[in-house]
């Protein structure tokens, strides 16, 4: 969120997720011999990292993670913070981390595989598969399934655009088309960035 006085991503995570859990008594488990100041500093760093990790999440996602965390505390009284990986997995199930924030996966679209997927009409299917599973499709069955899904999404996108262009689209149609167009734009941006890098290397 931008603008003077606007809430930051970290601030939103604190407000929706961290603060309610702290008010409910959630705290960090103390290590043997750890001084109070050391515990406080370790908890601060833990929560700061968590806020940064979950800063991409929407408010509904954060509220769902909050519901999970309230029943997932560690220790006999379930009053200690769950492990960081638990928070990340909970959020990931609801709202996958944007592919652009995972360079090792985004680079797949920047390679020659990206333009090939675009030319074959698989770009929507492959982008969503990689974002969900954190890897490209590898088996023949996966590639076939992703190809069919990509074709279905491309056909849906074309139909919705026709409805919008002819004034027959309702609010749901326009929202769905906007989402499909956004997925395509994000994939194309990665492809074009990869092509620009290859062209730069070729002329260096």
VOGU-3710 file (C-alpha; in Angstrom, 3 decimals, decimal comma):
1> xxxxxxxxxx> 0,000/0,000/0,000  1,395/3,366/-1,037  0,843/6,952/0,006  1,665/9,050/3,010  0,278/7,520/6,182  -0,761/4,330/4,377  -0,464/1,036/6,201  2,594/-0,989/5,234  2,488/-4,702/4,422  4,290/-5,400/7,685
11> xxxxxxxxxx> 1,820/-3,217/9,562  -1,137/-5,041/8,014  0,237/-8,433/9,068  0,796/-7,132/12,587  -2,717/-5,722/12,849  -4,600/-8,690/11,423  -2,457/-11,620/12,541  0,232/-10,866/15,103  -1,577/-8,513/17,467  -4,672/-10,717/17,938
21> xxxxxxxxxx> -2,443/-13,698/18,672  -0,387/-11,744/21,200  -3,567/-10,527/22,850  -4,684/-14,153/23,071  -1,481/-14,957/24,981  0,720/-16,344/22,208  4,415/-16,019/23,005  7,807/-17,498/22,150  9,035/-20,473/24,124  11,993/-19,557/26,309
31> xxxxxxxxxx> 15,235/-21,467/25,884  17,043/-22,826/28,906  19,136/-20,101/30,506  17,936/-17,443/28,081  17,681/-13,964/29,660  14,431/-11,995/29,228  16,159/-9,475/26,958  17,432/-12,273/24,726  13,982/-13,825/24,537  12,402/-10,468/23,662
41> xxxxxxxxxx> 14,963/-9,826/20,925  14,534/-13,304/19,454  10,750/-12,936/19,448  11,004/-9,522/17,793  13,181/-10,934/15,018  10,868/-13,940/14,608  7,794/-11,745/14,246  9,517/-9,240/11,947  10,528/-12,085/9,628  7,017/-13,498/9,752
51> xxxxxxxxxx> 5,548/-10,122/8,821  7,920/-9,860/5,874  7,177/-13,430/4,779  3,405/-12,866/4,833  3,411/-9,295/3,561  2,109/-10,436/0,173  -1,070/-11,906/1,706  -4,482/-10,315/1,399  -6,612/-9,602/4,466  -8,833/-12,699/3,947
61> xxxxxxxxxx> -5,726/-14,887/3,743  -4,294/-13,398/6,927  -7,575/-13,948/8,754  -7,568/-17,583/7,644  -3,977/-17,967/8,874  -5,067/-16,365/12,166  -7,800/-18,986/12,585  -5,220/-21,721/11,911  -2,673/-20,269/14,336  -5,188/-19,952/17,189
71> xxxxxxxxxx> -5,544/-23,730/17,306  -1,981/-24,604/16,295  0,092/-23,194/19,142  2,879/-25,354/20,499  3,361/-26,593/24,048  0,885/-28,152/26,466  -1,200/-24,986/26,647  -0,849/-24,294/22,900  0,332/-20,823/23,832  3,690/-20,759/22,041
81> xxxxxxxxxx> 4,129/-19,495/18,494  3,850/-22,250/15,864  6,945/-22,764/13,737  7,510/-20,266/10,934  7,117/-22,996/8,316  3,616/-23,698/9,612  2,569/-20,090/9,028  4,076/-20,154/5,535  2,405/-23,428/4,575  -0,941/-22,245/5,910
91> xxxxxxxxxx> -0,758/-19,074/3,827  0,550/-20,936/0,791  -2,445/-23,281/0,732  -4,780/-20,302/0,503  -2,760/-17,781/-1,487  0,415/-18,995/-3,227  3,403/-16,683/-3,072  3,623/-14,728/-6,339  5,924/-16,421/-8,819  7,803/-13,151/-9,370
101> xxxxxxxxxx> 9,119/-13,383/-5,810  10,758/-16,758/-6,483  13,659/-15,972/-8,862  14,631/-19,595/-9,440  11,115/-20,299/-10,769  10,538/-16,975/-12,480  13,711/-17,636/-14,451  11,991/-20,599/-16,112  9,704/-18,172/-17,950  12,724/-16,037/-18,710
111> xxxxxxxxxx> 14,391/-19,004/-20,401  13,514/-20,271/-23,866  10,797/-22,423/-22,265  8,716/-19,282/-21,709  8,410/-18,196/-25,360  7,779/-21,824/-26,344  4,873/-22,020/-23,866  3,530/-18,721/-25,166  3,706/-19,832/-28,810  1,961/-23,115/-27,970
121> xxxxxxxxxx> -0,844/-21,405/-26,019  0,196/-22,989/-22,724  1,231/-19,808/-20,944  -1,742/-19,531/-18,571  -1,720/-23,196/-17,619  2,033/-23,346/-17,067  2,214/-20,122/-15,056  -0,530/-21,292/-12,673  0,962/-24,793/-12,389  4,411/-23,461/-11,527
131> xxxxxxxxxx> 3,021/-20,945/-9,061  1,021/-23,654/-7,283  3,533/-26,513/-7,255  6,764/-24,493/-7,187  8,211/-26,349/-10,166  7,604/-26,711/-13,902  5,634/-29,726/-15,162  8,101/-32,571/-15,678  6,247/-35,740/-16,644  4,423/-36,321/-19,911
141> xxxxxxxxxx> 1,113/-36,560/-18,015  1,748/-33,238/-16,281  2,681/-31,522/-19,535  -0,414/-32,922/-21,236  -2,672/-31,846/-18,360  -1,124/-28,373/-18,225  -1,459/-28,021/-21,987  -5,161/-28,908/-21,882  -5,727/-26,570/-18,954  -3,883/-23,781/-20,730
151> xxxxxxxxxx> -6,069/-24,236/-23,813  -9,232/-24,186/-21,687  -8,175/-20,970/-19,961  -7,219/-19,337/-23,252  -10,625/-20,255/-24,716  -12,361/-18,915/-21,612  -10,352/-15,701/-21,822  -11,356/-15,273/-25,488  -15,056/-15,884/-24,742  -15,065/-13,465/-21,829
161> xxxxxxxxxx> -13,324/-10,804/-23,910  -15,956/-11,214/-26,603  -18,696/-10,802/-23,986  -16,996/-7,689/-22,639  -16,474/-6,204/-26,104  -20,129/-6,715/-27,008  -21,508/-5,389/-23,710  -22,772/-8,780/-22,483  -20,324/-9,278/-19,606  -21,557/-9,062/-16,022
171> xxxxxxxxxx> -19,488/-8,158/-12,968  -18,347/-11,753/-12,468  -17,312/-12,052/-16,133  -15,271/-8,845/-15,970  -13,569/-9,910/-12,738  -12,638/-13,296/-14,187  -11,340/-11,733/-17,400  -9,303/-9,242/-15,405  -7,740/-12,082/-13,427  -6,875/-14,083/-16,553
181> xxxxxxxxxx> -5,431/-11,002/-18,244  -3,339/-10,275/-15,144  -1,917/-13,812/-15,086  -1,056/-13,521/-18,778  0,544/-10,090/-18,285  2,709/-11,362/-15,411  3,904/-14,314/-17,495  4,593/-12,131/-20,541  6,549/-9,666/-18,384  8,840/-12,500/-17,252
191> xxxxxxxxxx> 9,226/-13,760/-20,817  10,067/-10,309/-22,161  12,569/-9,712/-19,352  14,294/-12,981/-20,249  14,390/-12,105/-23,946  15,850/-8,698/-23,147  18,612/-10,326/-21,087  19,460/-12,753/-23,875  19,586/-9,919/-26,409  21,837/-7,925/-24,084
201> xxxx> 24,226/-10,852/-23,683  24,283/-11,391/-27,441  25,387/-7,825/-28,092  27,831/-7,604/-25,188
//
